[in-house]
Amino acid sequence: MRTAVLTGPGRFEIEDAPVPRPGPDDLLVAVAACGVCASELEAWTGRSSPDYPLRLGHEVSGTVSAVGDRVQGFSVGDPVGVWVTERGFSEHVVVPASAAFPAGHVRLDTVLAEPLACAVNAVDLADVRLGDDVVLIGAGFMGHLAQQLVALRGPRQVIVADTRRDALDRAGALGATRTVHVGEERLPDVVAELTDGRMADVTFECTGTPAALQTLGEVTRMSGKLVLVGFHQGPPRPVPLGYWNWMAYDLRNAHFRDVPTILAGMRTGLRLLCAGVLDLGRHVTHRFELADIAEAFDTAVAKPEGFVKATVVVDHPHAG
């Protein structure tokens, strides 16, 4: 089978590798697509100085091509979203059956089960209540997912901020109460006006940038919740901890390493996706073949006009 290996900064090689064999409790999945995650871009650019080679890819969907002897509930040909930690940019992956979830009739190149699980768990952790005023800083892919899930919880209003006009237009189409271009308006002023000075009950940081960390406390009420969704990499990030202490903020780190929690979020996300409550089709804006994986990563770094998410679609006869 073909598999993509990151051999150094900005350099993928497509290698031949044996098709992995599933154990008795596993599934062999023919990969249909694997999303490019923002957390992988540091390795692509070389900013994080990882130990190469790396076999990236963890946002995998596909179809079951073999079933372990002890597995029940899955058959060859079933479409699934799966949880893996690496090697997703390959023609096949082996996963425990417990880490695979039915994808129904959803287009497999839009079954982004792992990031959807992250967003589900983040919104659950935030515990948005009926009538809450919510601010989302960042209208990228994860911001869009969080916005859709927050809307299901019945907030009074959802205010979305970003630096990109096209991203804000998409947030508006998703139902944002108000969008704020932070290069043209001060977000704290807008939030104060919309909440009669009370400020937000819950604020989500979905950018992974230092500037957003500074803004969090400026738009959130005393004892409100600050939810970190953005993936912060690189040098240490300063935060105004003295002010956060004084304001008695409830700081919630929406990153999870506990596997049962990740799988529970994936199960919930796929249930919503299969039921049509969520639709990720509008968010997958750029698709690339496996041979063009380097272009997919370059695009994810550059974020051209209209970009939300890049996905590598594996040209495989069993990919569905």
C-alpha positions as CSV (number, residue, x, y, z in Angstrom):
1,M,0.0,0.0,0.0
2,R,1.0,3.7,-0.3
3,T,1.8,5.7,2.8
4,A,3.0,9.3,3.2
5,V,6.1,9.8,5.3
6,L,7.3,13.3,6.5
7,T,11.0,13.0,6.1
8,G,11.9,16.6,6.9
9,P,10.5,20.1,6.9
10,G,8.3,20.6,3.8
11,R,9.2,17.2,2.5
12,F,6.8,14.2,2.1
13,E,7.7,10.9,0.4
14,I,5.2,8.4,-0.7
15,E,6.4,4.9,0.3
16,D,5.3,1.4,-0.3
17,A,4.5,-0.5,2.8
18,P,2.8,-3.9,3.6
19,V,-0.9,-3.7,4.3
20,P,-1.2,-4.1,8.1
21,R,-2.9,-7.2,9.4
22,P,-5.8,-6.8,11.9
23,G,-5.8,-8.7,15.1
24,P,-8.9,-10.5,16.4
25,D,-10.3,-7.4,18.0
26,D,-9.4,-5.1,15.1
27,L,-10.7,-3.7,11.9
28,L,-8.7,-3.1,8.7
29,V,-10.0,0.1,7.2
30,A,-9.4,1.3,3.7
31,V,-8.8,5.0,4.1
32,A,-11.1,7.3,2.2
33,A,-9.8,10.6,3.5
34,C,-7.7,12.1,6.2
35,G,-7.9,15.7,7.3
36,V,-4.8,17.9,7.8
37,C,-4.8,19.0,11.4
38,A,-3.4,22.4,12.6
39,S,-1.4,20.5,15.2
40,E,0.7,18.9,12.4
41,L,1.7,22.1,10.8
42,E,4.6,22.7,13.2
43,A,6.2,19.5,12.1
44,W,5.6,20.3,8.4
45,T,7.3,23.7,8.7
46,G,10.0,22.4,11.0
47,R,9.2,25.0,13.7
48,S,8.9,22.3,16.4
49,S,12.1,20.5,15.5
50,P,10.6,17.0,15.7
51,D,12.5,13.7,15.2
52,Y,11.9,12.8,11.5
53,P,10.7,10.7,9.8
54,L,7.1,11.1,11.0
55,R,4.0,9.2,9.9
56,L,1.3,11.8,10.4
57,G,-2.5,11.6,10.0
58,H,-5.2,11.1,12.6
59,E,-8.4,12.5,11.1
60,V,-9.4,9.3,9.3
61,S,-12.5,8.0,7.6
62,G,-12.9,5.0,5.4
63,T,-14.6,1.6,4.8
64,V,-14.1,-1.6,6.6
65,S,-12.1,-4.0,4.4
66,A,-11.5,-6.8,7.0
67,V,-12.9,-7.8,10.4
68,G,-11.1,-9.5,13.2
69,D,-12.4,-12.9,14.4
70,R,-13.8,-11.5,17.7
71,V,-15.3,-8.3,16.3
72,Q,-19.1,-8.0,16.3
73,G,-21.2,-5.2,14.9
74,F,-19.1,-4.4,11.8
75,S,-19.1,-5.9,8.3
76,V,-16.8,-5.5,5.3
77,G,-17.9,-2.4,3.4
78,D,-19.2,-0.5,6.4
79,P,-18.4,3.3,6.3
80,V,-16.7,4.4,9.5
81,G,-14.9,7.3,11.2
82,V,-12.0,6.1,13.3
83,W,-9.5,7.2,15.9
84,V,-5.9,6.7,15.2
85,T,-2.8,8.6,16.4
86,E,-0.6,8.3,13.3
87,R,-0.3,6.8,9.8
88,G,-3.6,8.2,8.6
89,F,-2.2,9.4,5.3
90,S,-2.1,5.8,4.1
91,E,-4.2,3.5,2.0
92,H,-5.0,1.3,5.0
93,V,-5.0,1.5,8.8
94,V,-5.7,-1.0,11.5
95,V,-7.8,0.2,14.4
96,P,-9.4,-1.5,17.4
97,A,-13.1,-2.1,16.7
98,S,-13.8,0.0,19.8
99,A,-12.2,3.0,18.1
100,A,-14.5,2.9,15.0
101,F,-17.9,4.4,14.6
102,P,-20.6,4.1,11.9
103,A,-20.6,7.0,9.4
104,G,-24.0,6.2,7.8
105,H,-24.6,7.8,4.5
106,V,-22.4,10.9,5.1
107,R,-19.8,11.6,2.5
108,L,-16.6,10.1,3.8
109,D,-14.4,13.0,2.9
110,T,-16.5,15.1,5.4
111,V,-16.5,12.5,8.2
112,L,-13.8,14.3,10.3
113,A,-14.5,12.3,13.4
114,E,-11.4,13.2,15.5
115,P,-11.7,17.0,15.3
116,L,-15.5,16.7,15.7
117,A,-14.8,14.7,18.9
118,C,-12.5,17.5,20.1
119,A,-15.2,20.1,19.5
120,V,-18.0,18.0,21.1
121,N,-15.8,17.5,24.2
122,A,-14.9,21.2,24.3
123,V,-18.5,22.4,24.3
124,D,-19.5,19.7,26.8
125,L,-16.7,20.9,29.1
126,A,-17.7,24.5,28.7
127,D,-21.3,23.5,29.8
128,V,-23.0,26.3,27.9
129,R,-26.3,27.0,29.6
130,L,-29.6,28.2,28.1
131,G,-29.6,31.9,27.7
132,D,-25.8,32.3,28.0
133,D,-24.0,35.0,26.1
134,V,-21.1,33.3,24.2
135,V,-18.1,34.7,22.5
136,L,-16.0,32.6,20.0
137,I,-12.6,34.1,19.2
138,G,-11.6,32.4,15.9
139,A,-13.7,31.5,13.0
140,G,-11.6,28.7,11.5
141,F,-12.5,25.1,11.3
142,M,-12.6,24.4,15.0
143,G,-14.4,27.7,15.6
144,H,-17.1,26.7,13.1
145,L,-17.5,23.3,14.8
146,A,-17.7,24.9,18.2
147,Q,-20.2,27.5,17.0
148,Q,-22.6,24.8,15.6
149,L,-22.4,22.8,18.7
150,V,-22.9,25.8,21.0
151,A,-26.0,26.7,19.0
152,L,-27.6,23.4,20.0
153,R,-27.4,24.4,23.7
154,G,-29.7,27.4,23.4
155,P,-27.5,30.4,24.0
156,R,-29.0,33.9,24.0
157,Q,-26.4,35.1,21.6
158,V,-23.2,33.9,19.9
159,I,-20.6,36.6,19.0
160,V,-17.8,35.5,16.7
161,A,-14.6,37.4,16.2
162,D,-11.8,36.9,13.6
163,T,-9.3,38.8,11.5
164,R,-10.7,37.4,8.1
165,R,-13.7,38.8,6.4
166,D,-14.5,35.5,4.6
167,A,-14.3,33.6,7.9
168,L,-16.8,36.0,9.5
169,D,-19.1,35.7,6.5
170,R,-19.2,31.9,7.1
171,A,-19.8,32.4,10.8
172,G,-22.7,34.7,9.9
173,A,-24.1,32.0,7.6
174,L,-23.9,29.5,10.5
175,G,-26.1,31.8,12.6
176,A,-23.8,34.0,14.6
177,T,-25.8,36.8,16.4
178,R,-23.0,39.2,15.6
179,T,-19.6,39.0,13.9
180,V,-16.7,41.2,14.7
181,H,-13.7,42.0,12.5
182,V,-11.1,42.7,15.2
183,G,-9.0,44.8,12.8
184,E,-12.0,47.2,12.4
185,E,-13.8,47.0,15.8
186,R,-12.8,46.5,19.4
187,L,-14.3,43.2,20.5
188,P,-14.7,44.2,24.2
189,D,-16.7,47.3,23.1
190,V,-19.0,45.2,21.0
191,V,-19.5,42.6,23.7
192,A,-20.2,45.3,26.3
193,E,-22.8,46.9,24.1
194,L,-24.6,43.6,23.3
195,T,-24.6,42.5,26.9
196,D,-25.4,45.8,28.6
197,G,-22.0,45.8,30.1
198,R,-22.2,42.4,31.7
199,M,-19.8,40.7,29.2
200,A,-19.8,37.1,28.1
201,D,-20.7,34.1,30.3
202,V,-18.5,31.8,28.2
203,T,-15.6,32.7,25.9
204,F,-14.0,30.1,23.6
205,E,-10.4,30.7,22.3
206,C,-10.2,28.9,19.0
207,T,-7.1,30.4,17.4
208,G,-4.0,29.1,19.2
209,T,-2.5,32.6,19.0
210,P,-1.1,34.8,21.9
211,A,-3.3,37.8,21.0
212,A,-6.5,35.8,21.6
213,L,-5.2,34.9,25.1
214,Q,-4.9,38.5,25.9
215,T,-8.4,39.2,24.7
216,L,-10.2,36.4,26.6
217,G,-10.4,38.2,29.9
218,E,-11.4,41.5,28.3
219,V,-14.7,40.1,27.0
220,T,-15.7,37.8,29.9
221,R,-17.7,38.6,33.0
222,M,-16.5,38.0,36.5
223,S,-16.6,34.3,37.3
224,G,-17.2,33.5,33.7
225,K,-15.7,30.6,31.8
226,L,-12.6,30.8,29.6
227,V,-12.3,27.8,27.3
228,L,-9.1,27.0,25.5
229,V,-9.8,25.2,22.3
230,G,-6.9,26.5,20.2
231,F,-3.8,24.4,20.1
232,H,-0.9,26.5,21.5
233,Q,2.5,25.4,20.2
234,G,6.0,26.9,20.2
235,P,7.4,29.3,22.9
236,P,5.6,29.9,26.2
237,R,2.6,32.2,26.0
238,P,2.2,35.0,28.6
239,V,-1.3,35.5,30.1
240,P,-2.6,38.2,32.4
241,L,-2.9,35.8,35.3
242,G,-3.2,38.4,38.0
243,Y,-6.3,39.8,36.3
244,W,-7.7,36.4,35.7
245,N,-7.2,35.6,39.4
246,W,-9.0,38.8,40.4
247,M,-11.8,38.1,38.0
248,A,-12.2,34.6,39.5
249,Y,-12.3,33.1,36.0
250,D,-13.2,29.4,35.5
251,L,-10.4,28.3,33.1
252,R,-11.2,25.1,31.2
253,N,-8.5,23.4,29.1
254,A,-10.5,21.8,26.3
255,H,-7.7,19.4,25.2
256,F,-8.1,15.7,26.1
257,R,-5.7,12.9,26.3
258,D,-7.9,10.4,28.1
259,V,-8.9,7.8,25.4
260,P,-12.4,7.0,26.7
261,T,-13.2,10.7,26.7
262,I,-12.0,11.1,23.1
263,L,-14.0,8.0,22.0
264,A,-17.1,9.2,23.8
265,G,-16.9,12.6,22.0
266,M,-16.4,10.8,18.6
267,R,-19.4,8.6,19.3
268,T,-21.6,11.7,20.0
269,G,-20.2,13.6,17.1
270,L,-20.9,10.8,14.6
271,R,-24.4,10.4,15.9
272,L,-25.1,14.0,15.3
273,L,-23.4,13.9,11.9
274,C,-25.3,10.7,10.8
275,A,-28.6,12.2,11.9
276,G,-28.1,15.3,9.9
277,V,-27.9,17.6,12.9
278,L,-24.4,18.6,11.8
279,D,-23.1,19.0,8.3
280,L,-19.3,19.4,7.8
281,G,-19.5,19.4,4.0
282,R,-19.3,23.2,3.8
283,H,-16.1,23.2,5.9
284,V,-14.0,20.9,3.7
285,T,-13.0,23.5,1.2
286,H,-9.8,22.0,-0.2
287,R,-9.2,18.4,-1.3
288,F,-6.0,16.8,-2.5
289,E,-4.9,13.4,-3.6
290,L,-2.3,11.5,-1.6
291,A,0.4,12.2,-4.2
292,D,-0.3,15.9,-3.6
293,I,-0.1,15.8,0.2
294,A,2.6,18.5,0.3
295,E,0.3,20.9,-1.5
296,A,-2.4,20.1,1.1
297,F,0.0,21.1,3.9
298,D,1.2,24.2,2.2
299,T,-2.4,25.3,1.7
300,A,-3.2,24.7,5.3
301,V,-0.4,27.0,6.3
302,A,-1.2,29.7,3.8
303,K,-5.0,29.7,4.4
304,P,-6.0,31.3,1.1
305,E,-9.2,33.2,0.7
306,G,-12.1,30.8,1.4
307,F,-10.0,28.2,3.2
308,V,-11.5,26.3,6.1
309,K,-10.1,22.8,6.0
310,A,-7.8,20.7,3.8
311,T,-8.4,17.0,3.4
312,V,-6.3,14.3,1.7
313,V,-8.6,12.0,-0.3
314,V,-7.0,8.6,-0.8
315,D,-7.5,7.3,-4.3
316,H,-8.3,3.7,-3.3
317,P,-10.6,1.2,-4.9
318,H,-12.2,0.3,-1.5
319,A,-12.5,3.9,-0.2
320,G,-16.2,4.2,-1.0
